Amino acid sequence: MDERTALRTLAAELPAAGDDAAVVDGLVVTTDMLHETTDFPAGTTRYTAGWRSVGASLSDVAAMGAETVAAVAAYAAPTFDEDELSAFVRGAREVCELVGAEYVGGDLDTHDEFTTATTAIGRTDDPVLRSGATPGDLLCVTGTLGRSAAALRYFERGDSERGNDLFRFEPRVAAGVELADYATAMMDSSDGLARSVHQLAEASDCGFALDSSAVPVDSAVDDVTDDDGEYWKSALHFGEDFELVFALPESALERTASVSPTPITRIGRVTESSAGVTLDGESLPDRGYTHSA
C-alpha cells in the first residue's frame, strides 16, 4: 500500500497521531525521516541537510501553534566524514537557534545511504488541530510556494549554490504561535498545497474553494520554467515548502496580518463538504509529495 493508505490504516490504532504532531501533557512531539535517494538531490551540502531535516520537524511544531523547545537527529551514512558530520550538526543547530529551540544531539549509525531521522518537541496548552475549519472561514497561507521545486531545477542544472539556498527554509514557528489565537485549523504544506487542503478538508469535514490568482508563487519558479503546467505543478503539488496552510474567521484576517512576522495571503474560502476542493471552480486533484523509493 502507498503512504496515504498506510497512514489511514495506522490512524485507527493511533488516534493521537492524526495531526502534524502528537500532543502529550502540553508537549507536542513529531518525527521525520529523510533519505539521500528521495530527499537530498546531488549537490545538497551536509549543512543544508542538517538544516532541512531538523527544520522539517520544527515545521510540524509550528503547524500546531506551539513554541519550539528542542530537537534531536539520528545521522546514518556509509562512512563518517568529520567535515560532513560537523556541517550537518552546524546546520541543525543554526535552524534551531533561528526559531528559539535547542539542538541537543542525537544518534549515529552506519547505513547504505545517507539518512536522517529527526524529532522536535514544542510546548502549547492549546494546540491548533486540522479539524476545526468551518464553512465561511478564509483559507490562507504563509510565505510563498514552489521554492523546493525551483531548488530541484537548480540542482539539476548544476547550480548547487542556488539550490542549497532555496532548500534552507525558515520554519514558521513565530507565525504559528501568533496564528494560534485565531486559526481554526492548520497544518504545514510539506506534502504540497493541494494535498494539504484535501487533508484539512477530510479532517474538518468541509470543502475549500481556492483562487489561483491569489496563490503566492515564489519568484524562483518563474526563473526556472516558462511552462504553465510545470509552474502550477511547482506551486500546488510538488510540496516540501514547509509553509503554514490554515483557516480562520474573516474577521480575524486583518489582526493576524498585523501581528504575524511572516506575510499571510488569503487564497480561498472554506465551503460545505459537498462542494469538495476546487480551484477556480474546477475540482483540484489530491496530488502531492509522496515518500517513496
N, C-alpha and C positions, 0 to 999 in steps of 0.2 A: 504494500500500500504506500501511497505517497505521504509527504509530510503532513498535509492538512488532514488526511484521513487518520493518520496515526495520532495527531493531537486530539481529534474528536473522540477517538477510542479511549484515550487516557483521561479525557475530561470527566467521564462518568466516575472514575475512581479517584480523581484528584480535583475536587471542586474548587480548591483554593488556588489552582494554577491557571485559571481562565483569563487573567489579565496580564499586563506586561510584567508584573512582579507579584509574588505572593506576599500577603500581609500577615505578620505574626506578632501579636502584642506590641503594636505600634512601630514595628520594624518592617521594611519592605526588602525582599530578597529576590535576586534574579541571577540567572547564569546563562552563559552563551558559549558556543564552541565554533571556532573558525579554523579553516584548513587552507594550506597553501594552494591546493589544486582549485578550489572553488571560490576563495575569498581574497587571495593576495596575488594579483597579476605580476608577471615578471617585471622587475624594476621596483617593486614595493620595498622600501627600506625596513629594517627591523624597528627603527624608531617609529615610522608610520604604523607598522603592525602593532606595536605596543600601544600606541595612542588609540588606534582604531578599535582594537579588540576590547580594551578596557572601556573605551568610550561607548561602545555598543551596549554594554551592561549599564553604564551610567545613564544612558538614554532611556532605558527601561524604568529606572528610578524616577527620572524626570517625568515620564508619562503618568506616573501615579501621583504627581503633585507633591513629591516628597523631597526633603533635603537629603543630600548625599552625606554618607558617613565614611565609608571605606570601600576599597576594592582589593581583590587578590587575583592572581593569574597563574594557571599552570602552563608551563612552556615546554613543548616537546619538539625535538628535532633529531635528524640522523646523527649529528655531532654537535658539540657545544663549541662555539667560537666566542672568544672573550669579547671582541668588539661588537658582534651581533647581539649577544646577550645584554651587554651594557646599554646598547642603543635601545633595545626593547624596553628595558626597565626605565630608562630615561623618558621614553615616550609615554609609558604607562603612568609614571609619577607626574609628569607635567600635565596630562589631561585631567588627572585627579585634582591637582592644585588649581587648575582653571575653574573648577566647579566647587571648590571648598571641601573636597574629600581627601582622604589619605590613602596612598598606596602602601599596603602593609605586607607585601610579599606574595608567596605562592608555593609552587612546586616545580620540580624539574624531572624530566623523563626523556628517554630516547624513543624515537618513533620513526617510521619510514618516510614521513613527510612532516614539514614544519606545521605544527598545530598548536592552537592556544585554546584554553578553556578559562573563562573569566567569571567572577562573581562580584556583584556590587551590593552594598547594603545602604539603605536610606532610612529616614525616620519621618513618620507623619501620624497624626491621630485621626486624620480624616482623608483617606486616600480617594482619588478620583478613579472610578471604575469605567469600564466600557459600556455599561448597561443603563445609563441614565438619560440618554438623549430623548427629547420629546418633540413631536411634530410642532413646527413653528420656531424651534431653535435655529440658530445660524450654524453653519459648518465653516470652520476656519482652520488655517494652518499657520505655523511659524515659518519664517525664513523663506528659502527658495527650494525648488525641487529640480532634480536632474544632475546634481553635482557629481554623484558617483558614476552615472552613465557617461558623463563627459570625461571623467577621470580615466575610465577604462579605454576610451578612444585615444586619449593622450598616451597611455601606457602602450597601446597597440602601435602608435606612431613612433615610439621610441623616446618620447618626451617625458621621461620619468620624473623630472623635477616638477613639472606642472601636474602630472598625475598624482604624485605624493601630496602636493599642496592641496589639491581638491579632495583627496581621501581623508585628510585630517579635518574633522568637523568639531564644532563646539556642542557638547551635549546641552540640551535646552533646560538645564536644571533650574536656573533662576526664573525663566519664563514659566516653567511648570509650577513652581512654588507660588508665583503671583496668580496664575490661572486657576489654581486650586480653589480659590474663593468664589469662582464664577462658573467654571466649566461643569457641564452636566455629564459629559462622557469624554474620555481622552485616551489616546494611545500614541505610539510613535509610528513613523512612516517607514520603518525598516523593510517592510515587505512591499512597499510601493503605495502610492496614494489610492489607487483603485482598490487594491486588496484590503487596505486598512479601512476604507469606507465600508466595504462589504462586511468586514469583521465587526465594525461598530453597529452596522445595521442589524446583523444577526444577534449581537449581544443585547441591543436596545429594542429589538422588535420594531424597527421603523424602516423608513426609506430615506433616500437622500437625492436631492436634485442639484447637480453641480453645473457651474457655468464655466466653460473652457476659457473664456476671455478673462476671467478673474484669477485663474491658476497662476501663481508666481513661478515662472520657469527661470532657472539660473541662466545668466548671460553666457556662461561657459558652454551651454548646449548649442547656442547659436554659433559659437566658434568652431564646433566640430561637425555640424551637419546642416545641410540645407534641404534635407528630405523631410517633408511634413510628417510622414508616418513615423520615422525614427525620432523626430522631435517630440511627438506626443508619447511615443513608447518610453522615451527617457524620462519624461515628466510624470507619467501616470502609472507605468507598470514596472520599470526597472527596479526601483526600490533602493535600499541601502543609503538613504539620505538622512535618516535619523532626525527628522523634524517632528513636531507635535501636530497631530490631527485631532480636532476637538469640536464639540458642540457647546453652545452657550446661549442663554436668552438674548434676544436682540437688544434689550435694554442695557445689557452689560458690555456690549461691544466697545463703546466709547471709553468706558472705565478701564477695560483690560488693555486697550491700545495705549492708554496713557501711563499705565504702570508697568507693563511688560518691557524688559530690556531688549527684546527681540521684536522685529517687525511682525505684525499679525495681519493676515489677509483673509477677508471673507470670500469664500469660494462657492457657497451654496446654502441650502436650507434643508432642515430635517422635514421629511414628509411622512405620510402614513405608510405602513409596511407594504400595503397593496400596490403602492406606486413603484416599488423596487428602487434600484440605484440607477440614476440616469445622468448623462452628460449632454447638455444642450437638448434635452427632451428625448434622447435615444438611450437605450439600455447600455450601461457601462459594464463591459466584461470583467469578471472577477479573475484577473490575471495579475501576477506579481512575482516577486522574488521567491524562489523555492530552493531550499538546501538540498542539493543532490550532487553526486559524484560526477 
